[in-house]
């Protein structure tokens, strides 16, 4: 899975990417998020609340911290766009700048906390102990959107310096983090994670069929297969998977990153979506295929509009 897609998908339900953490005592050369259950409010509602609290409380820090747990991962990019469009003589500009300043500081604190967390994990001493500590962080929702980014940058640094031992350890951490986060994700999102980190197309096809095909038989202990009188529903409904793909696309397209990096990530998602569509076509009635395609078309159309390409056909 590309870092862009991992950041986007792992921050779907997580305002924790903004929550402050302890200052770091080290400077590992390093950057990601555990999903949480906090419900985010709309951008307009959150911003209006902050502006109101800023006026009433007289403190940008207090205003931001009151709403911090209800912000989603797109709040800062959206606020940045609003700042660019706000006239210099606008009465609200000063307040918007103050709010953005606090949010940026919270982001710095997030990365400092992530560096501390990674340093602690790297000094665990044993793989089993490291895994146990990592699982504890994820179970307690203590990983934020900075952790995997810090981890990824450390992997880049280890590779550039030729430190193979450290790279292997960091790669193990990266894989285990993804695996554990997939377990906490909704089925459609978890499947998307799994597919985008599986490089072999044949294996991806088997994974898709295992998760998205209706179950028509049961495997017995002796290896024989017992046909079911009535097929069971698939572990991941096609429309649930389409929703996960669409949401991931929307998040990736909104990220303030280099266009080439964003579009390469969109192409990665597109490949998986086309493979899933082929399975839906072979396993479901035409109306399910039509619904699956229609659910994906708008997001892919926006992504490829400038290039004049079709969605997932």
Secondary structure, 3 states (H helix, E strand, C coil): CCHHHHHHHHCCCCHHHHCCCCCCCCCCCCCCCCCCCCCCCCHHHHHHHHHHHHHHHCCHHHHHHHHHHHCCCCHHHHHHHHHHHCCCCCCCHHHHHHHHHHHHHHHHHHHHHHHHHHHHHHCCCCHHHHHHHHHHHHHCCCCCCCHHHHHHHHHHHHHHHCCHHHHHHHHHHHHHHHHHHHHHCCHHHHHHHHHHCCCCHHHHHHHHHHHHCCEEEEECCCCCEEEEEEEECCCCCHHHHHHHHHHHHHHHHHCCCCHHHHHHHHHHHHHHHHHHHHHHHHHCCHHHHHHHHHHHHHHHHHHHHHHCCCCCC
